[in-house]
Amino acid sequence: MARRWTNNLTLADATSEAAFWNRRRIMAGVAGTGLAAALGGQARAEGERTEELLEPNTWEEVTSYCNFYEFGTGKGDPSKYADRMTIEPWSVTIDGLVEKPGEYSFDQILGEMTLEERIYRFRCVEAWSMVVPWQGFELADLLNLAEVQDGAKYVAFETLYRPAEMPGTVYKVLDWPYREGLRLDEAMHPLTIMATGIFGKPLPNQNGAPLRLVVPWKYGFKSIKSVVRITLTDAEPPTSWNMANPREYGFYSNVNPDVSHPRWSQATERRIGGGLFARRRPTLMFNGYEDEVAALYEDMDLSEYF
């Protein structure tokens, strides 16, 4: 069984809430996938603190800049339309290669966790980086409720698909429902969590309420929102962005500064708190979690399995 990850961060290490919520003002002027998708990795390897250099935005300003294509492709569409999505009651179907397949209610999931929800402070990387406190629990704890069978090798995820509440689904931007996947060892790693909140607040609808995936050594493509199905399988599952454009989006989506996206580089990043013209710095392999996760990819050509 994978060892528990020891959180070596304190609240002093986290980007201030004001700086976090202010990033819409910054991100509006740079390329990036916004609030919902900027999800990568580690707590500051250098041990630096992010200073609060920005005036805080309102909750409404921040949560109006994100990706959730089921509500439209514009950055402001999710905040305009996501309130249509019904999240109570909520359940997740767990099926496939498990001993206890079934529909698990959100309350049941939280009620059966043997550990209280923990706060995870990960350094988020996209065009900018920061340290963010997520509330949630390890995905492994959820999978263990369903008792994964020995033959399982992958975990597939699906987002809610409810056209009556999701106006963006009338456009065939992607093949709905949205799908993601992990290898089983990635899914069971103690860094992989299901997030239920952020900064002490429940996730807003447009940011993936009530349950979303966070895989801190990968880009936001693995941060599937509003999860309703988890399937254990012995074959690599299809994933939405890989299906849409396999040349640009591989199955793994690891943060790898040595392998560029065909249209941009992952080699450097900017850090939130330093302003729009903050100097760029090298991106760390696996978002700085190399010690924790590199063994998952031993003997793999990461330029082929990207």
TAWODA-V973561 format. One record per residue. N is the residue number from 1. RES is the residue in three letters. PSI is psi in whole degrees, -180 to 180 (none if undefined). OMEGA is omega in radians with two decimals (none if undefined). Layout:
N,RES,PSI,OMEGA / N,RES,PSI,OMEGA
This chain:
1,MET,139,-3.10 / 2,ALA,143,3.13 / 3,ARG,151,3.07 / 4,ARG,139,3.05 / 5,TRP,135,3.12 / 6,THR,117,3.14 / 7,ASN,112,-3.11 / 8,ASN,21,-3.10 / 9,LEU,158,3.00 / 10,THR,173,3.10 / 11,LEU,-26,3.11 / 12,ALA,-24,3.14 / 13,ASP,-21,-3.05 / 14,ALA,145,2.93 / 15,THR,137,-3.13 / 16,SER,151,3.13 / 17,GLU,-38,3.14 / 18,ALA,-43,3.12 / 19,ALA,-38,3.12 / 20,PHE,-49,-3.09 / 21,TRP,-19,-3.14 / 22,ASN,-7,-2.96 / 23,ARG,-14,3.06 / 24,ARG,-40,3.14 / 25,ARG,-38,3.14 / 26,ILE,-49,-3.04 / 27,MET,-23,3.11 / 28,ALA,-22,-3.11 / 29,GLY,4,-3.14 / 30,VAL,161,3.08 / 31,ALA,142,3.10 / 32,GLY,168,-3.10 / 33,THR,5,2.94 / 34,GLY,-168,-2.97 / 35,LEU,-48,-2.99 / 36,ALA,-27,-2.98 / 37,ALA,-12,-3.06 / 38,ALA,85,-2.90 / 39,LEU,10,-2.97 / 40,GLY,-159,-3.04 / 41,GLY,-95,-2.71 / 42,GLN,162,2.96 / 43,ALA,136,-3.03 / 44,ARG,111,3.12 / 45,ALA,-34,-3.10 / 46,GLU,-7,3.12 / 47,GLY,17,-3.13 / 48,GLU,155,3.01 / 49,ARG,140,3.03 / 50,THR,124,-3.13 / 51,GLU,148,3.12 / 52,GLU,106,-3.08 / 53,LEU,0,-2.98 / 54,LEU,149,3.01 / 55,GLU,137,-3.10 / 56,PRO,140,2.94 / 57,ASN,170,3.06 / 58,THR,162,3.06 / 59,TRP,-43,-3.10 / 60,GLU,-40,3.14 / 61,GLU,-44,-3.06 / 62,VAL,-47,-3.05 / 63,THR,2,3.06 / 64,SER,3,-3.11 / 65,TYR,91,-3.11 / 66,CYS,171,3.08 / 67,ASN,130,2.96 / 68,PHE,85,-2.91 / 69,TYR,-20,3.07 / 70,GLU,-19,3.12 / 71,PHE,4,3.13 / 72,GLY,159,-3.07 / 73,THR,-13,3.09 / 74,GLY,148,-3.12 / 75,LYS,-29,-3.14 / 76,GLY,-8,-3.09 / 77,ASP,-44,-3.12 / 78,PRO,-42,-3.12 / 79,SER,-25,3.12 / 80,LYS,-35,-2.93 / 81,TYR,-14,-3.02 / 82,ALA,-17,3.10 / 83,ASP,-11,3.06 / 84,ARG,-21,-3.07 / 85,MET,125,3.10 / 86,THR,123,-3.13 / 87,ILE,1,3.07 / 88,GLU,123,-0.04 / 89,PRO,165,-3.14 / 90,TRP,141,3.08 / 91,SER,158,3.11 / 92,VAL,123,3.06 / 93,THR,126,3.06 / 94,ILE,120,-3.06 / 95,ASP,-169,-3.09 / 96,GLY,-137,-3.03 / 97,LEU,69,3.09 / 98,VAL,154,3.14 / 99,GLU,-26,-3.08 / 100,LYS,68,3.09 / 101,PRO,154,3.10 / 102,GLY,-177,3.12 / 103,GLU,116,-3.08 / 104,TYR,120,3.13 / 105,SER,156,3.13 / 106,PHE,-44,3.13 / 107,ASP,-37,3.12 / 108,GLN,-42,3.13 / 109,ILE,-51,-3.12 / 110,LEU,-35,-3.12 / 111,GLY,-28,-3.09 / 112,GLU,-3,3.09 / 113,MET,133,3.14 / 114,THR,-16,3.12 / 115,LEU,148,3.05 / 116,GLU,157,3.05 / 117,GLU,139,-3.11 / 118,ARG,161,3.05 / 119,ILE,128,3.13 / 120,TYR,130,3.13 / 121,ARG,101,-3.09 / 122,PHE,150,3.05 / 123,ARG,115,-3.09 / 124,CYS,136,-3.13 / 125,VAL,130,2.95 / 126,GLU,-120,2.97 / 127,ALA,-23,3.13 / 128,TRP,166,3.13 / 129,SER,157,-3.12 / 130,MET,173,3.03 / 131,VAL,127,-3.00 / 132,VAL,132,3.05 / 133,PRO,115,3.03 / 134,TRP,144,2.92 / 135,GLN,142,3.11 / 136,GLY,-162,-3.13 / 137,PHE,161,-3.11 / 138,GLU,136,3.07 / 139,LEU,-35,3.13 / 140,ALA,-37,3.13 / 141,ASP,-39,3.12 / 142,LEU,-45,-3.13 / 143,LEU,-34,3.13 / 144,ASN,-26,3.07 / 145,LEU,-35,-3.11 / 146,ALA,-7,3.09 / 147,GLU,85,-3.11 / 148,VAL,135,3.12 / 149,GLN,159,-3.08 / 150,ASP,-30,-3.08 / 151,GLY,-7,-3.10 / 152,ALA,138,3.13 / 153,LYS,-20,-3.08 / 154,TYR,160,3.07 / 155,VAL,123,3.11 / 156,ALA,144,-3.11 / 157,PHE,149,3.02 / 158,GLU,142,3.03 / 159,THR,154,3.02 / 160,LEU,136,3.03 / 161,TYR,102,-3.08 / 162,ARG,84,-3.02 / 163,PRO,-34,-3.11 / 164,ALA,-24,-3.13 / 165,GLU,-6,-3.02 / 166,MET,88,-3.03 / 167,PRO,-25,-3.13 / 168,GLY,-18,-3.08 / 169,THR,-8,3.05 / 170,VAL,-18,3.11 / 171,TYR,134,-3.09 / 172,LYS,52,3.07 / 173,VAL,-41,3.08 / 174,LEU,168,3.08 / 175,ASP,102,-3.08 / 176,TRP,151,-0.04 / 177,PRO,160,3.10 / 178,TYR,137,-3.06 / 179,ARG,146,3.00 / 180,GLU,171,3.14 / 181,GLY,153,3.06 / 182,LEU,154,2.90 / 183,ARG,152,-3.04 / 184,LEU,-40,-3.13 / 185,ASP,-31,3.04 / 186,GLU,-43,-3.11 / 187,ALA,-35,-3.09 / 188,MET,-6,3.14 / 189,HIS,139,-3.07 / 190,PRO,-13,3.06 / 191,LEU,-18,-3.09 / 192,THR,120,-3.04 / 193,ILE,160,2.90 / 194,MET,117,-3.09 / 195,ALA,140,3.10 / 196,THR,-10,-3.11 / 197,GLY,176,3.14 / 198,ILE,138,-3.10 / 199,PHE,38,3.07 / 200,GLY,7,-3.13 / 201,LYS,149,3.04 / 202,PRO,150,3.09 / 203,LEU,133,2.97 / 204,PRO,157,3.14 / 205,ASN,-46,-3.05 / 206,GLN,-13,3.13 / 207,ASN,11,2.98 / 208,GLY,18,-3.13 / 209,ALA,150,-0.12 / 210,PRO,1,-3.00 / 211,LEU,122,3.14 / 212,ARG,159,-3.12 / 213,LEU,141,3.03 / 214,VAL,119,3.12 / 215,VAL,97,-2.84 / 216,PRO,-14,3.11 / 217,TRP,10,-3.14 / 218,LYS,164,3.05 / 219,TYR,176,-3.07 / 220,GLY,-9,3.13 / 221,PHE,-24,3.12 / 222,LYS,6,-3.06 / 223,SER,58,-3.04 / 224,ILE,138,-3.03 / 225,LYS,158,2.98 / 226,SER,59,-3.02 / 227,VAL,133,3.11 / 228,VAL,-13,3.13 / 229,ARG,137,3.04 / 230,ILE,123,-3.07 / 231,THR,127,3.06 / 232,LEU,131,-3.02 / 233,THR,163,3.10 / 234,ASP,4,-3.13 / 235,ALA,148,3.13 / 236,GLU,123,-3.07 / 237,PRO,154,3.03 / 238,PRO,145,3.08 / 239,THR,147,-2.92 / 240,SER,-49,-3.09 / 241,TRP,-33,3.07 / 242,ASN,-38,3.08 / 243,MET,-38,-3.09 / 244,ALA,-36,-3.08 / 245,ASN,80,-3.06 / 246,PRO,-23,3.13 / 247,ARG,-32,-3.07 / 248,GLU,-27,-3.02 / 249,TYR,105,3.10 / 250,GLY,176,-3.14 / 251,PHE,-36,-2.94 / 252,TYR,-41,3.09 / 253,SER,34,3.07 / 254,ASN,150,2.98 / 255,VAL,111,-3.07 / 256,ASN,103,-3.09 / 257,PRO,-15,-3.11 / 258,ASP,-9,3.13 / 259,VAL,111,-3.11 / 260,SER,146,2.87 / 261,HIS,146,-3.13 / 262,PRO,-23,-3.10 / 263,ARG,-2,3.06 / 264,TRP,166,-3.11 / 265,SER,149,3.00 / 266,GLN,12,-2.94 / 267,ALA,-26,-3.10 / 268,THR,166,3.14 / 269,GLU,163,2.96 / 270,ARG,152,-3.12 / 271,ARG,132,3.09 / 272,ILE,142,3.13 / 273,GLY,-16,-3.11 / 274,GLY,3,3.14 / 275,GLY,172,-3.07 / 276,LEU,-31,-3.08 / 277,PHE,26,3.08 / 278,ALA,143,-3.11 / 279,ARG,147,3.08 / 280,ARG,150,3.11 / 281,ARG,159,-3.08 / 282,PRO,138,3.01 / 283,THR,135,-3.14 / 284,LEU,145,3.09 / 285,MET,136,-3.09 / 286,PHE,34,3.12 / 287,ASN,25,3.13 / 288,GLY,-1,3.13 / 289,TYR,28,-3.07 / 290,GLU,-43,-3.14 / 291,ASP,-35,-3.07 / 292,GLU,-34,-2.95 / 293,VAL,-8,-3.08 / 294,ALA,-33,-3.13 / 295,ALA,-21,3.11 / 296,LEU,-19,-3.01 / 297,TYR,21,3.09 / 298,GLU,140,3.10 / 299,ASP,18,3.05 / 300,MET,138,3.02 / 301,ASP,104,-3.02 / 302,LEU,-8,2.98 / 303,SER,-22,3.05 / 304,GLU,-43,3.12 / 305,TYR,78,-3.03 / 306,PHE,none,none
